[in-house]
Amino acid sequence: MKQFMDENFLLDTPTAQDLYHNHAAKMPIIDYHCHLIPEMVANDHQFRSITELWLGGDHYKWRAMRTNGVAEKYCTGSDTSDWEKFEKWAETVPYTYRNPLYHWTHLELKTAFGIDKLLSPKTAREIYDECNEKLKLPEYRARGLMRRYNVECVCTTDDPIDDLRWHKSTRESGFEIKMIPAWRPDKAMNIEKPDFADYMKKLGEVSGVEVDSYESMMDALKKRHEFFAANGCKLSDHGVEEFYDDPYTDSQIETLFSKALRGMRLSLEEIRQYKHAFLRDCAIMDAEAGWTQQFHYGALRDNNTLMYNQLGADTGFDSIGEFNTARAMSNFLNELNMENKLTRTIIYTLNPCANEVIATMLGNFQDGSEPGKIQFGSGWWFNDQLDGMTRQMNALSVLGLLSRFVGMLTDSRSFLSYPRHEYFRRLLCNLLGNDVENGLLPNDKESLARMVEDISYNNAKRYFKFYE
């Protein structure tokens, strides 16, 4: 019987173990999509407790705690102590067997704090106190944790109206790890939201452009796009339910935009037309700037209206959606390609049923200009776990080129999420190692080592052009 989470965790064969320990494990981390709070990096934030570091903003854990019958006040409440929240999480952990949270929890305890004990009500106080003592040390502040995991570069997720002051402050401080902004214009895309008109006012204020039309909005976004580029930004990201290819005319877009500014309700067709126009124009902007664009699609967000009204977005009430989007995705990419405006593109799906759809879509728009120009993003959100990441890599292997894959990202707000890169790398090495041991791949150690190191780090470094 194998020991739980020993040095060969997830590594079934000698080949897999060699690939991981001698190649994947040593590679730095480029975390090209995350939700870290830039101010915490700029100020080298010191965490008051493991609860703040671990449970603050972690809707994965909140969902599990709610499912385990834990009251909301121990998840997001302000009238409960850090210890009380941690205690409730410790009570929940033994019920998370086979949920990825069980692996994440113990991998983070082990790699960050050197703690091999299993978290449970019996060990909760001891682990809580040990973690909190270490968090008082300089090396456990925000920057120290990034150094601990050999992070080389992170890309945060930033609204176009952000002044990027914390990115600038971090650069000027001499911090050796790059923190690069990433452009996320969802609030300008989501024309159906009740705060759309208010957001347009804010966009106008920061850009110095009076936003009273769709054309002027795009002018304002162009100015902000240039500002982001001047601050090192090289990629955008869009959170969409699905892709859009609904026909429209410029006059239709101007009319419906005017209606939205006046607070008038738009039809579903108008919303889809607007999002098609918006994403197309953003894609052209990215192509002209030489950026990479990312599309995260397939989430049904804010399903629980009662809790959304209490807590807002991103609090654990989202789920996988079902959207018949293959034709629209193809039409959207083809439209850009016909105009020679299809830049480097990464597509992530929340629904693993679409894995093969995306894996085959990539090949339609590879143009030979660079390896892996159109990418299938790693297992995302509900899929960043053993089965989800394995399924994504298998689909990409069979229908594309796994060897050109840009690898893993955390998509996380936590400074303790970097072990997800380790987890991914172990799974990658295990896939290849098993194929070698079963005679499905040659035991060409040089080629295998290069492939593992490329997917872990080198491909991303080349692809995103962060160092040019």
N, C-alpha and C positions, 0 to 999 in steps of 0.2 A: 504494500500500500504506500502510495506517495504521501509525503508530508504536505499539509496545506501551505501553499504559498512559499515553498522553499525556493532556492536559487534557480531551479529549473521549472518553476511555475509556468504552465501552458506550453512547455517545450517537451514533446514526447520522444524525440529521437536524438541521438548524438549529433547528427547533422544540424538539426534545429538549434541545439544548445551551442554548437560552435558558431553558427551564424549570428546568434543573438549576442553571446558574451564577448566574442572577439571582433564583432563588426557593428551590429545595430546599436548596442548599448553605449558605445563610445561617441556616437554622432551627436552634435549639438541639436538643439530644438529651434526650429523656426515655426512659431505659432501664428500662422497667417490669418487666423480668424478667432478672435476672442472678445469677451465683454468685460475685461478688466476696467476698473475705474482709474482713468489716467492720473487723477489727483493723488491716489494712493501711491502710485509709482513715483510721482514727482516729489512727494513729501516723505518718501520712504516710511510708509505708514506702519505704526506699531499696533498690533492687535491686542485688545484688552483681554481676550480670552480665546480659547479654541472654539467657543460658540460663535463669536463674531466671525472668525476666520472660516469656520466650517458650515455653519447653518445660516449665516446672514445672506439672504438672497438666493438660497439654494432650493429652488422649487422642486427638484428631484426628491430631496429628503422630505420636504413638506408633504408631497403627495403620499409618500410611504407612511409618514406619521399619521396623516388623516385617515388613510386606509386601515391603519392599525388601531383606530379609535382614539387617537390623541386629539384633545381639544385645540381649537385654532389659536388660543392664547399662548400655547407652547410652541407654535410654529411662527406666527407673525406678530404676536401680541407685544405690547410695550409695558405691560404691568406684571410680567414674569421675569425672573432673574436669569442670567446666563446659565447658572447651574441647573435650574429647573428645566430649561429647554434642553440642555445637554442630557440630563437624566432621562427625559422622555425619548430622546433620540437613541440613547443606549438601550432603553427598553424595547425599542422598535427593531434594532439591528438583528437580533436573533430570529426575527420573523422575516428577514429579507433573504433567506437562503434561495439561491438561483436567480435572484434579482441582481443586476450588475452593481447595485449599491453595496452589496456585501463585499465584493471584490474591491471596488473603489475605496471603501472605508478602510479596509485593512492594508491595502497597498499604500494609501496616503499616510496612515499611522506609521507604517514600517519605513517608508522612504524619507519622510520628513522628520519624524521624531525618534526613529530607531525602536519603535514599540512593536513587539511581536505578539503581545497578548490579544486575545479576542475580546472585542467590546461587547459588554453585556451589563445588566444591572449590578452584577457582582464586581466587575472591574471598573465600573464607570468613574467612581470617585478617584481611584488611583490614577487612571489614565487622564482624567480631567486635570488633576493637580500637576502631573508630570508635564503635560503639554503646556499648561499655563506658566510653569516655571521656565521652560525653554523659550516661550514667547517673550520673555523679558530680555532675552539676549539680543544683541545687535544683529546677529546672523539670522534671526527669525523675523526680522522686519520684512516688509514687502520686497525690497530689492535683494535681501539676503536669500529669500526663498527662491527667487528667480535664478540667482547664482547657483544655489544648491542643485537645481535641476539642469544646469548647463544650458540655460536658455540664451540664445543669441539674438533673437528678434521676435517681437510681438506686434501684431496689428490689432488695434482697438477698433471699436465700432462707433462711428461718430456722426452726429447730425450735421447737415450743411451749415446750420447757424452757429455751430460751436466755434468759439474763438481759438481753440487749440492752445490755450495758454499753458496747460500742463505738459503738453508735448514739447513745447518750446522750452519750458523750464527744465524738463528732464534732459533735453539735448544740451542746454547750456551748463548743466551741473557736471557734465563730464561722465555721466553714467555710461558704462561700457556696453550695456545691452540696448539695442535699438528699440524704441517704441514709436511706431509709425501709425498715423491715423488712417482709417479706412472710411470711405464715403458711404453713408447709409441714408438715402433720401426718402425713406418710406413715408414720412409725414407729408411730404409734397406729393407723393403718389396717391395716398389714401384720401381721395377727394370726397368719399362718402362719410368720413368721420365728422362729428359735430364741431370739432375744433379746427377744421381746415382753414376757414377764413382768418381766424386768429393767428394761425401759423404763417399764413401769407403776409400778414402785417409784420411779424417778427423777421421773416425773410427779407422783406423790403427794408426794414430798419438796418439790418447788419450788412446788407449788400449796397445800400445807397441807391436802390432802384425802386421806384414806385410800382408795386405789383398790382396792376389793375386789369391785366389780361394774361392769357396763356403765354403770349410772346414775351411780355415783360417778365413773367415768372421765369421763363427759360433764360432770359438775359441775366436775371439775378442769380440763378443757379450756376450759370457759366462763370460769373465773377467768383462765386464761392468755390467752384471747382478749381479755378486757377489759384485761389488762396490755399486750398488743400494741397495742390500740387507743389506750391512753393514751400510747403511745410513737410514735404517728403512723401505725400500720399501717392500710391501707385496702384490702388485697387478700390473697386466699389463693391457694394453688396446690396442685394434687394431681397426683402422678405415678401414673397408673393404666394397667394393661394394656388395659383395656376398661371400658365402662360396665356397671352391674349393675342388674337389676330383679327379682331373685329374691324371691319372696314370703317373708315371715317374720312371726313374732309377737314381741312384747316378751319373752315368757318364753323363747322359743327363743334369742334373742340373749343373754339373761342366762345361760342354761345353757351355751352354747358359749363365752361369755367366761370363765366359771368354769373350764371345761375347759382353756382356753388358759393361764390363770394357773397351773394345776397341771401344765403341761407336756404335756398330752395332745394327741394328734394329731387334727386336725380333718379332716372330709371336705371335698371340693371344694365340695359344696353349702353346707356350713356357712360356709366361707370367703367364698363369694359372698354369702350372706345377710348376714354381718357387714359386708362392705364396702358393700353396699347401705344398710344401716341407718346405718353410720358416715357415709358421704358425704351421705346425706339430712340427718342431724342437723347436720353441718357446714354444709351449704348453708343450712339454716334459720338457724343462728347468724350466717352472713354476711349473709343478707337482713335480719335484725333489726338488725344493726349498720350496714347501708348500705354494705357492702364489695362489691368485685368478686371473683368467683371464677374461677379458671382451671383447666382440665383439660388436662393433657398426656397423651395416650394413644397406644398403639400400639407401645410398645417391648418387645422381648424382651431382658431384661437378664441380665447375668452368665452368658452362654452357656458360657464356658470355665471349668469347675469347677476345673481344675488351677490356672489363673492367678488365679481368684477367691480360692482358698485362700492364695495367695502374696501378692496385692496388694490384695484387697478390691474394693469396688464402684467404678464410675466410672473405670475404668482402660483402657477401650478394647475391651471384649469384649461390647458390646451391638449389637443389630441391629434392623431393621424387622420388626415382627410382622404377622401376618394374623389379624384378628379380625372376626367377623361381628357388629358391634355397633350397627348402625343402629337396630334395633327397641328394644334396651335403652336406647340414648341417648334416643330419643324418649320411652319410658316414664318414664325418670328425670326428664327435664325437664318432662314433662307432669304428673307427680306433684307436683312443686314448684309448678308453675304453677296447678294446681287449688287449692292451699292458699294462693295468693297469696304464695309464698315463693321465687319465682324472681328472684334478684338479677341485676345485670349479670354476664354470663357470657362467657368467652372459651374456645373449644375449639380445641386444636391436635392435629393428627394427624401421626404419624411416617410413615404410609403414604400416599403421594400418590394411591393408588387411591381413597382416601376423600374426596378434595377436593370432588367434586360432592355427595357425601352430606352433608357438613357444610354446604356452601354453601346447599343447599336446606333443611337442618334449621333454619338460622337464622330463615328466614321464618315457620316454624311458631309461633315464640314471641316475635316482635317484638310489642310491645303498644302502640306509639305514645306511650309515656311519655317516651321520649328517643331521639335518633337512634342507631341501631346498638347497641341495648341488648344483643343477643346477637351476638357477634363470632366470626369465623373467624380464628384466630391465624395470624400470618405463618409462612412456611416454617420448619420447626423441625428443628434438629439435622442430620440427613443432608440436609435439604431447604433449608437456609439458603445456597443457592448459586443461580447464574444460572437454571438450569432449574427448580429447585424453587420459588424465589420467583416466577418468572414464571408457572408453572402455578397456583400458589395465587391470584395476583392475577387471572389470566384466569378461573378458576372463580368467584371472588367477583364479578368484573365482570359475567359473563354471568347469574349466578343470584342476585345480590344488589346491593348498592350499594358499589362500590369507594370512592366519594367519602366514605363514612362510616367507612372503615377506620382503626383506631388505629395502624397502621404497624408498624415494625420494633423488634426488641429484640436484645440480644446473646446471651442465654442462656449467658454465658461467665464463666469465672473470671479472665480475663486483662484487664489494663488496656490492652492493645493491640488489643482487639477492636472498638473503636468504629468503625473504617472499615467494618464491616458495615452500619452505618446509611448511610454514603456509597454503598456498593455497591447497597443496596436503593433508595436515592433515585435513583441513576442509572438503574436498571432501570425504575423507575416512570416517570420522565420519558421514557425511550426508548419505552415502551409507548404513552404518550399522544402523544408526538411523531410516531411512525410512523403512528398512526391519523389525526392531522391531515394529515400529508403525503400519505396515501393517500385522503383525502377521506371517511374514516369518522367523523371528528369535525369540528365547525366550528372555524375558527381564531379562537376567542373567547379572546383572551389573558387577559382579566381572569378569566374563569371557570376557565380552565386553571391559572393561577397560584394562584388561591384553592384549588383542589383539591389541587395539589401541596403547598402550604404546610400545608393541613389534615392531609393524610395523614402528612406528615413530622413534624408537631409539634402543631398546634392541636387535632386530634381527641383525641389522648391527654391533653392538658392538661385538656380539658373532661370527658372520660369518667371519668378516675380521681379527679378532685376532690381532688388532692393539695394544692391551695392554698386549700381552704375551711376 
